[in-house]
């Protein structure tokens, strides 16, 4: 037990927790007049609980060759500057309508970027801003209160070196800000994801809100063959159910060793498919969900595995996804 406590404390000290007295630096991916204002509304919601420094970024795909661009020279630069000025006005208006206080606005409130790849542009903009978090919105086709990734967001979900916040479509958020932090434990690997676990625990402790550890036991994801006498999918679900309960207890104990005064609840959502498992739990307007991503290669980055990709479209609250740290 002493070794586990020592390991937990060491990992927690090494795990970045970008909140506290210094503002959380947030880049908002937002296109004026397209889709919705959910990314800005989500930033305003976070700002009710944490000090923020926010900047919005808009991207334009550059489909023309560099040689053509060089011929335009000063005229093109003037046009881009005009677009940036117009975009910044739209950002200020949207920030004001969302209730985002001016003391949270960055001096360069909005930037317009052009290039061949929107996801690359957003990543570069986030790195230039030294962002702690990038907020992206849902595809317009997403059901109300759910998140559906578009092409650019999907690319970020498989490559971003910076944590991503996903803003569900047309979601209603608590006027009191974040009132509970949740952690999704989707498989056995999540139990060892100290970066996400201790980030979420430290965040809940800082905000003085409860932490909820949530595991999920979906059934009916596979169908038995007609000639099978035993439904192995049901048998496997039962085994995972028991494993998940034990995993929740172990994770809870580890976090309490490090943060003994933290209020921690554990829940297991069981239902038919991911939709049934997620809907089996009660979600609040003040819920924030944290989850990790799958290690992929030597570089620390977000990489969404197949299980998480199936899970996310059913989540009715904002989600923060951390880049995977290879062990």
C-alpha positions as CSV (number, residue, x, y, z in Angstrom):
1,X,0.0,0.0,0.0
2,X,2.8,2.5,0.8
3,X,4.4,1.9,-2.6
4,X,1.0,2.6,-4.2
5,X,0.6,5.8,-2.3
6,X,4.1,6.9,-3.1
7,X,3.5,6.1,-6.8
8,X,0.2,8.0,-6.8
9,X,1.7,11.1,-5.2
10,X,4.7,11.1,-7.6
11,X,2.4,10.7,-10.7
12,X,0.0,13.4,-9.4
13,X,2.9,15.9,-8.9
14,X,4.2,15.2,-12.4
15,X,0.7,15.4,-13.9
16,X,0.0,18.9,-15.2
17,X,-3.1,20.6,-13.7
18,X,-3.5,23.8,-15.6
19,X,-5.9,25.6,-13.3
20,X,-5.7,27.7,-10.2
21,X,-4.6,31.3,-9.9
22,X,-3.2,31.5,-13.5
23,X,-5.9,31.6,-16.1
24,X,-6.6,28.5,-18.2
25,X,-5.6,29.4,-21.7
26,X,-8.4,28.3,-24.1
27,X,-8.5,28.4,-27.9
28,X,-12.0,28.2,-29.3
29,X,-12.5,26.8,-32.8
30,X,-15.4,28.9,-34.1
31,X,-16.5,29.8,-37.5
32,X,-18.7,33.0,-37.6
33,X,-22.1,32.2,-39.2
34,X,-21.5,28.5,-39.4
35,X,-22.9,25.7,-37.2
36,X,-23.6,27.0,-33.6
37,X,-22.1,28.9,-30.8
38,X,-21.7,25.9,-28.5
39,X,-17.8,26.2,-28.2
40,X,-18.2,29.8,-27.0
41,X,-21.0,28.9,-24.7
42,X,-19.0,26.1,-23.3
43,X,-16.0,28.4,-22.7
44,X,-18.4,30.9,-20.9
45,X,-19.7,28.0,-18.8
46,X,-16.1,27.0,-17.8
47,X,-15.4,30.6,-17.0
48,X,-18.0,30.5,-14.2
49,X,-15.8,28.1,-12.4
50,X,-12.2,28.8,-13.5
51,X,-10.3,31.9,-14.6
52,X,-9.8,31.8,-18.4
53,X,-7.8,33.5,-21.1
54,X,-9.7,32.9,-24.3
55,X,-9.0,33.4,-28.0
56,X,-11.1,32.3,-31.0
57,X,-9.7,30.9,-34.2
58,X,-11.3,30.6,-37.7
59,X,-9.7,28.6,-40.5
60,X,-10.0,28.9,-44.3
61,X,-8.7,26.2,-46.6
62,X,-6.2,27.5,-49.1
63,X,-6.9,25.5,-52.2
64,X,-4.8,27.6,-54.5
65,X,-1.1,26.9,-55.1
66,X,1.6,28.9,-53.3
67,X,2.9,30.3,-56.6
68,X,-0.5,32.0,-57.2
69,X,-0.5,33.3,-53.7
70,X,2.9,34.9,-54.1
71,X,1.6,36.8,-57.2
72,X,-1.1,38.5,-55.1
73,X,1.4,39.7,-52.6
74,X,0.3,42.8,-50.7
75,X,-3.3,42.6,-51.9
76,X,-3.8,39.2,-50.3
77,X,-2.3,40.3,-47.0
78,X,-4.6,43.3,-47.0
79,X,-7.6,41.0,-47.7
80,X,-6.6,38.6,-44.9
81,X,-6.2,41.5,-42.4
82,X,-9.6,42.8,-43.4
83,X,-11.1,39.3,-42.8
84,X,-9.4,39.1,-39.4
85,X,-10.8,42.5,-38.3
86,X,-14.3,41.5,-39.3
87,X,-13.9,38.1,-37.6
88,X,-12.7,39.8,-34.4
89,X,-15.8,42.0,-34.3
90,X,-18.0,38.8,-34.6
91,X,-16.0,37.2,-31.8
92,X,-16.5,40.1,-29.5
93,X,-20.2,40.1,-30.2
94,X,-20.5,36.4,-29.6
95,X,-18.4,36.5,-26.4
96,X,-20.7,39.3,-25.1
97,X,-23.9,37.4,-25.9
98,X,-22.5,34.3,-24.2
99,X,-21.8,36.3,-21.0
100,X,-18.1,35.8,-21.3
101,X,-16.6,38.6,-19.2
102,X,-14.1,40.9,-21.0
103,X,-11.4,40.2,-18.4
104,X,-11.3,36.7,-19.9
105,X,-10.7,37.9,-23.4
106,X,-7.2,37.7,-24.9
107,X,-5.8,40.9,-26.4
108,X,-5.9,39.2,-29.8
109,X,-9.5,38.1,-29.4
110,X,-9.8,36.4,-32.8
111,X,-7.5,35.1,-35.5
112,X,-8.1,34.0,-39.0
113,X,-5.8,31.3,-40.4
114,X,-5.4,30.0,-43.9
115,X,-3.7,26.8,-45.1
116,X,-4.2,23.4,-46.7
117,X,-5.3,21.7,-43.4
118,X,-7.8,23.0,-40.9
119,X,-6.7,20.6,-38.1
120,X,-3.0,21.5,-38.6
121,X,-3.9,25.2,-38.5
122,X,-5.8,24.8,-35.3
123,X,-3.0,22.9,-33.7
124,X,-0.5,25.5,-34.7
125,X,-2.7,28.3,-33.4
126,X,-3.1,26.5,-30.1
127,X,0.6,26.0,-29.8
128,X,1.3,29.7,-30.7
129,X,-1.2,30.7,-28.0
130,X,0.3,28.2,-25.6
131,X,-3.2,26.9,-25.1
132,X,-4.1,24.4,-22.3
133,X,-7.3,23.4,-24.0
134,X,-8.9,23.6,-27.4
135,X,-12.7,23.7,-27.6
136,X,-14.4,22.3,-30.7
137,X,-18.1,22.2,-31.5
138,X,-20.2,19.4,-32.9
139,X,-21.2,18.7,-36.4
140,X,-24.5,20.4,-37.4
141,X,-26.1,17.0,-38.0
142,X,-25.7,15.9,-34.3
143,X,-28.9,15.3,-32.3
144,X,-29.7,17.9,-29.6
145,X,-27.5,17.5,-26.6
146,X,-25.1,15.1,-28.3
147,X,-21.7,15.4,-30.0
148,X,-20.9,14.3,-33.5
149,X,-17.4,15.0,-35.0
150,X,-16.9,16.5,-38.4
151,X,-13.8,16.0,-40.6
152,X,-11.6,18.5,-38.9
153,X,-12.6,17.5,-35.4
154,X,-12.1,13.8,-36.3
155,X,-8.6,14.6,-37.4
156,X,-7.9,16.5,-34.1
157,X,-9.3,13.5,-32.1
158,X,-6.5,11.4,-33.7
159,X,-3.6,13.9,-33.7
160,X,-3.9,16.8,-31.2
161,X,-1.0,17.3,-28.8
162,X,-3.2,19.5,-26.7
163,X,-6.3,18.4,-24.6
164,X,-9.6,18.8,-26.5
165,X,-12.9,19.9,-25.1
166,X,-16.0,18.7,-27.0
167,X,-19.1,20.9,-26.9
168,X,-22.3,18.9,-27.6
169,X,-24.9,20.4,-30.0
170,X,-27.5,22.9,-28.5
171,X,-26.6,21.8,-25.0
172,X,-28.1,23.5,-21.9
173,X,-25.4,24.2,-19.2
174,X,-25.6,25.1,-15.6
175,X,-25.6,28.8,-14.7
176,X,-23.4,27.8,-11.7
177,X,-20.6,26.4,-14.0
178,X,-19.1,23.0,-13.3
179,X,-20.9,21.3,-10.4
180,X,-19.5,17.8,-10.8
181,X,-16.4,16.3,-12.5
182,X,-16.8,12.8,-14.0
183,X,-14.3,10.3,-15.3
184,X,-15.2,7.7,-17.9
185,X,-13.6,4.3,-17.4
186,X,-14.3,2.4,-20.6
187,X,-11.8,-0.4,-20.4
188,X,-9.0,-1.9,-18.2
189,X,-6.4,0.5,-19.6
190,X,-8.3,3.5,-18.2
191,X,-7.6,2.3,-14.7
192,X,-3.9,3.0,-15.2
193,X,-4.4,6.4,-16.9
194,X,-2.9,8.4,-14.0
195,X,-2.8,11.6,-16.0
196,X,-6.6,11.8,-16.5
197,X,-7.5,10.4,-13.1
198,X,-5.3,12.8,-11.1
199,X,-6.2,15.8,-13.4
200,X,-9.9,15.1,-12.8
201,X,-9.4,14.6,-9.0
202,X,-7.3,17.7,-8.7
203,X,-9.9,19.7,-10.7
204,X,-12.8,18.5,-8.6
205,X,-10.8,19.3,-5.4
206,X,-10.0,22.7,-6.7
207,X,-13.6,23.5,-7.6
208,X,-14.9,21.9,-4.4
209,X,-17.3,19.7,-6.3
210,X,-17.8,15.9,-6.2
211,X,-15.9,13.5,-8.5
212,X,-17.9,10.7,-10.1
213,X,-16.1,7.6,-11.4
214,X,-18.2,6.0,-14.1
215,X,-17.7,2.6,-15.7
216,X,-20.0,1.2,-18.3
217,X,-21.3,-2.3,-19.1
218,X,-23.1,-2.2,-22.4
219,X,-24.9,-5.4,-23.6
220,X,-25.9,-6.5,-27.0
221,X,-22.9,-5.2,-28.8
222,X,-22.4,-8.5,-30.5
223,X,-25.0,-11.1,-31.6
224,X,-24.5,-14.8,-31.0
225,X,-24.7,-17.1,-34.0
226,X,-27.9,-19.2,-34.4
227,X,-26.0,-22.4,-33.8
228,X,-24.5,-21.2,-30.5
229,X,-26.1,-22.8,-27.4
230,X,-24.5,-20.2,-25.1
231,X,-24.7,-16.5,-25.6
232,X,-21.1,-15.7,-25.1
233,X,-21.7,-12.0,-25.4
234,X,-24.0,-12.2,-22.3
235,X,-21.4,-14.2,-20.5
236,X,-18.6,-11.7,-21.3
237,X,-20.8,-8.8,-20.3
238,X,-21.3,-10.5,-16.9
239,X,-17.5,-11.0,-16.5
240,X,-16.8,-7.3,-17.4
241,X,-19.6,-6.2,-15.0
242,X,-17.8,-7.7,-12.1
243,X,-14.4,-6.5,-13.3
244,X,-15.7,-3.0,-13.7
245,X,-17.1,-2.9,-10.1
246,X,-13.7,-4.0,-8.7
247,X,-11.9,-1.5,-11.0
248,X,-14.0,1.4,-9.7
249,X,-13.2,0.5,-6.1
250,X,-9.4,0.3,-6.8
251,X,-9.4,3.7,-8.6
252,X,-11.5,5.3,-5.9
253,X,-9.0,4.0,-3.2
254,X,-6.0,5.4,-5.2
255,X,-7.5,8.8,-5.5
256,X,-8.5,9.0,-1.8
257,X,-4.9,8.1,-0.9
258,X,-3.9,11.3,-2.6
259,X,-6.9,13.5,-1.9
260,X,-8.5,12.1,1.3
261,X,-11.1,14.8,1.6
262,X,-12.4,14.5,-1.9
263,X,-16.0,13.4,-2.3
264,X,-16.0,10.5,-4.7
265,X,-18.9,8.5,-6.0
266,X,-18.7,5.4,-8.2
267,X,-21.4,4.3,-10.7
268,X,-21.8,1.6,-13.3
269,X,-24.0,2.3,-16.2
270,X,-25.6,-0.9,-17.6
271,X,-27.9,-1.1,-20.6
272,X,-28.4,-2.2,-24.2
273,X,-25.6,-0.8,-26.3
274,X,-23.6,2.3,-25.4
275,X,-26.8,4.4,-25.6
276,X,-28.5,2.3,-23.0
277,X,-25.4,2.2,-20.7
278,X,-24.9,6.0,-20.9
279,X,-28.6,6.8,-20.4
280,X,-28.7,4.5,-17.4
281,X,-26.9,7.2,-15.5
282,X,-28.3,10.5,-14.4
283,X,-26.5,13.5,-15.9
284,X,-26.7,17.1,-14.7
285,X,-26.3,20.4,-16.5
286,X,-23.2,21.1,-14.5
287,X,-21.4,17.8,-15.4
288,X,-18.0,17.8,-17.0
289,X,-16.7,14.4,-18.3
290,X,-12.9,13.7,-18.5
291,X,-11.5,10.8,-20.4
292,X,-8.2,9.6,-21.8
293,X,-7.1,8.5,-25.2
294,X,-5.3,5.5,-26.6
295,X,-1.5,5.6,-26.7
296,X,-0.3,5.6,-30.3
297,X,3.4,6.0,-31.1
298,X,6.1,7.8,-29.1
299,X,4.5,11.3,-29.3
300,X,2.0,12.4,-26.6
301,X,-1.2,13.2,-28.4
302,X,-4.9,12.6,-28.5
303,X,-5.8,9.3,-30.2
304,X,-9.4,8.2,-30.0
305,X,-9.7,4.4,-29.9
306,X,-12.7,2.5,-31.4
307,X,-14.4,2.0,-28.0
308,X,-14.3,5.7,-27.2
309,X,-15.4,6.6,-30.7
310,X,-18.5,4.5,-30.2
311,X,-19.1,5.9,-26.7
312,X,-18.8,9.7,-27.4
313,X,-21.9,10.2,-29.6
314,X,-24.1,9.2,-26.6
315,X,-22.6,11.5,-24.0
316,X,-24.9,14.4,-23.1
317,X,-22.3,16.7,-21.4
318,X,-19.1,18.5,-22.4
319,X,-16.1,16.2,-22.5
320,X,-12.3,16.9,-22.0
321,X,-10.0,14.4,-23.8
322,X,-6.4,14.2,-22.8
323,X,-3.5,13.2,-25.1
324,X,-2.2,9.7,-24.3
325,X,1.0,9.5,-22.4
326,X,2.9,6.3,-23.4
327,X,4.1,4.2,-20.6
